């Protein structure tokens, strides 16, 4: 894939520099979610921490996930800064590290940059589109017997997201993303509804994922989750 690594690195370092200069002065909000993930007839425990600062023109979010599967753990740590050009258009960067057992991922890291556009942005509805390019390294569990080296490549990504308030205490959300490289591709659809109760909200979610690899069978995974979200 003809992606200039030098351009990507310069763009990401610019986002990182902006982040470092603003983190100390930013006022952060957040929430923590604890619950259960149901997949393949088995239960897994999940804990998710989210921090976010929505003071434009430079907004940021940090998310950490921990999932305890029956025979192992899953982790994800992500950082997403956005620089708003106007009320609808923004530039973004992202960095992520994860361990994802259901997708045969022993470890994965990525960095990307791109642009997004908020089609709707109100107190009751947010609808946006994003597109970008990036670079990632992935080591698969099934390949450890022959090599422990990371498989690295550039990729392109497309994402659409929606958050819609249905009733005063009821909110729905949807997130669709595609990440395609030369040899590895990922597609994901995540939908959920949250009902606000005293002190937080109860969220029910459903996620479908598909991972494709050259010279290896594709992996499909779906799960249902239920959890309690507490904001602070």
Secondary structure, DSSP 8 states (H G I E B T S, - for coil): ----HHHHHHHHHHHHHHHHHHHTT---EEEEEEEEEEETTEEEEEEEEEEEE--TTEEEEEEEEEEEETTEEEEEEEEEEEEESSSSEEEEEEEEEEEEGGGTEEEEEEEEEEEEEEEEESSSEEEEEEEEEEEEEEEEGGGTTT----EEEEEEEEEEEEEEEEETTEEEEEEEEEEEESSEEEEEEEEEEEEEETTEEEEEEEEEEEEEETTEEEEEEEEEEEEEEEE-
